[in-house]
Amino acid sequence: MTTQVGATDRTTVRRFPEKAVKDLSAVNAILDAGLVAHISCVVDGQPFIMPVGYARDGDRVLFHGSTASRLFKNLAASQPCCFTVTLIDGMVLARSAFESSMHYRCVIALGSCEVLEGEEKENALIRITDHLLPGRTDEARKSAPKESKATLVLALSLDEVSCKVSEGDPDDVPSDLTDPIYSNIWAGYVPITEAFGEPVADAMTTEKGIPAPAYIADWKR
């Protein structure tokens, strides 16, 4: 894996290049913090995009989908694709609507996927579950052969990656800072935070009086 994020022509950040991040550890931190990615490719001339749960595994990302999915069939056939994770951290209120924006962290990976089989496939499914639901694989039923057969597990190398982070105060037009009206309105940013709520048991769990597993209390966003 390259240690230079955004090192290729396709991953060079051209729009607001000052927001480009070249630190590989920052890329990994964003991928590790996210839960949902969007994967896209072209199927019969039509672009498609799909949200997927995923996990980072060293220098690659892992995700899965149905063997009946058109998009996943094309990804399994090494169709070029784009994998994106975006985290929204806040809303930025500038003194003009045009300059108002968001705080965000975004990673984009380009390449072609590899199909995982056998033990590597099963280990990848466990890793994805451990990322999305830490602690669950220790007690939940493993995939049955029929379930596994209906699932495609793909890996995408993080060889070609770009990263962009937007943070800080609004970037106002200088004239707005001296305007007698707009210089006197509130400006700044409103952070957005995510949090897990209290677990809600289903009917059978409630009837049996089964307590929520302790590992859920450790889940943090």
C-alpha positions in Angstrom: 0.0 0.0 0.0 1.2 3.5 -0.8 2.1 5.7 2.1 1.3 8.8 0.0 -2.4 9.6 0.1 -3.6 11.4 -3.0 -0.4 10.5 -4.8 -2.0 9.7 -8.2 -3.5 12.0 -10.7 -7.0 10.5 -10.0 -6.7 11.1 -6.3 -5.2 14.6 -6.3 -7.5 17.0 -4.6 -8.0 19.9 -6.9 -11.1 21.6 -5.4 -9.9 23.3 -2.2 -6.6 21.5 -2.1 -5.8 23.1 1.3 -8.4 20.6 2.7 -6.4 17.6 1.4 -5.0 15.2 4.0 -1.9 13.2 3.1 -1.5 11.4 6.5 -2.3 7.7 6.2 -3.1 7.5 9.9 -5.8 10.1 9.4 -7.3 8.0 6.5 -7.3 4.9 8.7 -8.9 6.8 11.6 -11.8 8.0 9.4 -12.3 4.5 8.0 -12.3 3.0 11.5 -14.8 5.6 12.7 -17.3 5.1 9.9 -20.0 2.4 9.7 -21.5 2.9 6.2 -19.7 3.4 2.9 -21.0 4.0 -0.6 -19.7 1.8 -3.4 -20.3 2.7 -7.0 -19.6 1.2 -10.5 -21.1 1.2 -14.0 -23.4 -1.6 -14.9 -24.4 -1.8 -18.6 -23.5 1.9 -19.1 -25.5 3.0 -16.1 -23.8 4.2 -12.9 -25.1 2.7 -9.7 -24.2 3.4 -6.1 -25.1 1.4 -3.0 -24.6 1.9 0.8 -22.7 -1.0 2.5 -21.5 -1.8 6.0 -17.8 -2.4 6.0 -14.6 -2.8 8.0 -11.0 -1.8 7.4 -8.5 -4.7 7.4 -5.1 -3.2 7.4 -4.5 -1.9 3.9 -7.9 -2.9 2.5 -11.6 -2.5 3.2 -14.0 -5.4 3.4 -17.7 -5.4 2.6 -20.4 -7.9 1.5 -23.6 -8.1 -0.4 -26.0 -10.5 -2.1 -24.8 -12.8 -4.9 -28.0 -11.8 -6.7 -27.1 -8.1 -6.8 -26.2 -6.7 -10.2 -23.8 -4.2 -8.7 -22.0 -6.9 -6.6 -21.8 -9.2 -9.6 -20.0 -6.5 -11.5 -17.7 -5.7 -8.6 -16.9 -9.4 -8.3 -15.9 -9.3 -12.0 -13.3 -6.6 -11.3 -15.3 -3.7 -12.6 -13.6 -0.4 -11.7 -15.3 1.1 -8.7 -15.3 4.0 -6.2 -15.6 3.5 -2.5 -16.4 6.5 -0.3 -16.8 7.1 3.5 -18.0 10.5 4.6 -18.4 11.6 8.3 -20.4 14.8 9.0 -19.1 16.7 12.0 -21.0 19.9 12.0 -22.9 22.7 10.1 -21.0 25.9 9.3 -23.0 29.1 9.4 -21.3 31.8 7.4 -22.5 35.4 7.0 -23.8 34.4 3.5 -25.7 31.3 2.4 -23.1 30.7 -0.3 -20.2 30.4 2.1 -22.1 28.3 4.6 -21.0 24.7 4.6 -20.3 21.6 6.7 -17.5 20.1 8.7 -16.7 16.7 7.2 -14.1 14.0 6.9 -14.1 12.1 3.6 -12.1 9.2 2.2 -12.3 8.0 -1.4 -10.7 4.8 -2.7 -10.5 3.8 -6.3 -9.7 0.3 -7.7 -11.1 -3.1 -8.4 -12.4 -5.6 -5.9 -11.1 -9.1 -5.0 -13.6 -11.9 -4.2 -12.8 -13.6 -0.9 -13.5 -17.3 -0.5 -13.2 -20.1 2.1 -11.6 -19.3 5.5 -10.6 -15.8 4.3 -14.3 -15.1 3.5 -15.5 -16.3 6.9 -12.8 -14.3 8.7 -13.8 -11.2 6.7 -17.5 -11.6 7.7 -16.4 -11.8 11.4 -14.2 -8.7 11.0 -17.1 -6.8 9.5 -19.4 -7.8 12.3 -16.8 -7.0 14.9 -16.5 -3.5 13.4 -20.2 -2.8 13.3 -21.3 -4.7 16.4 -18.2 -5.1 18.7 -18.5 -8.2 20.9 -21.4 -9.7 19.0 -19.6 -12.5 17.3 -18.7 -14.2 20.6 -22.4 -15.1 21.2 -24.3 -14.8 17.9 -24.8 -17.8 15.5 -22.3 -18.0 12.8 -23.4 -17.9 9.1 -25.0 -21.2 7.9 -23.6 -22.7 4.7 -26.7 -21.6 2.8 -26.3 -18.0 4.1 -22.7 -17.9 3.2 -23.3 -19.2 -0.3 -25.8 -16.3 -0.9 -23.2 -13.7 0.2 -20.4 -12.2 -1.8 -17.5 -10.9 0.3 -15.3 -8.4 -1.4 -12.0 -6.7 -0.5 -10.8 -3.4 -2.0 -7.2 -2.5 -1.7 -6.4 1.0 -0.4 -3.7 1.6 -2.9 -5.3 4.6 -4.5 -6.9 6.9 -2.0 -7.7 10.6 -1.4 -8.7 12.2 1.8 -10.3 15.6 2.5 -11.2 17.2 5.8 -13.1 20.5 6.3 -13.0 22.1 9.7 -12.7 25.5 11.5 -14.5 28.8 11.3 -16.6 30.1 8.3 -14.6 31.4 5.4 -16.5 34.7 4.9 -16.2 37.1 2.0 -14.3 40.0 3.4 -17.0 42.5 2.5 -19.5 40.6 4.7 -17.2 41.1 7.7 -17.7 44.9 7.4 -21.2 45.0 6.1 -23.5 46.9 8.5 -26.1 44.2 8.4 -24.3 40.9 7.8 -21.4 41.7 10.1 -23.9 41.7 13.0 -25.5 38.3 12.5 -24.3 35.2 14.3 -21.7 33.1 12.6 -19.8 30.0 13.6 -20.5 26.3 13.5 -22.8 23.8 15.2 -21.1 20.5 16.0 -22.9 17.2 15.1 -22.4 14.3 17.4 -23.6 10.7 17.2 -24.4 8.5 20.1 -25.9 5.1 20.7 -29.1 5.1 22.7 -30.5 2.8 25.3 -30.9 -0.8 23.9 -34.5 -1.8 23.1 -35.3 -5.5 23.6 -37.6 -7.4 21.2 -40.7 -9.2 22.6 -39.0 -12.6 23.2 -36.1 -11.0 25.0 -38.4 -9.0 27.2 -40.6 -12.0 27.9 -37.5 -14.0 29.0 -36.1 -11.1 31.0 -32.7 -11.3 29.2 -30.5 -8.4 30.1 -28.7 -6.3 27.5 -25.2 -7.6 26.9 -22.5 -5.7 28.7 -20.5 -5.0 25.5 -23.2 -2.7 24.2 -22.3 -0.3 27.0 -18.8 0.0 25.5 -20.1 1.2 22.1 -19.0 4.7 21.4 -19.4 7.2 18.5 
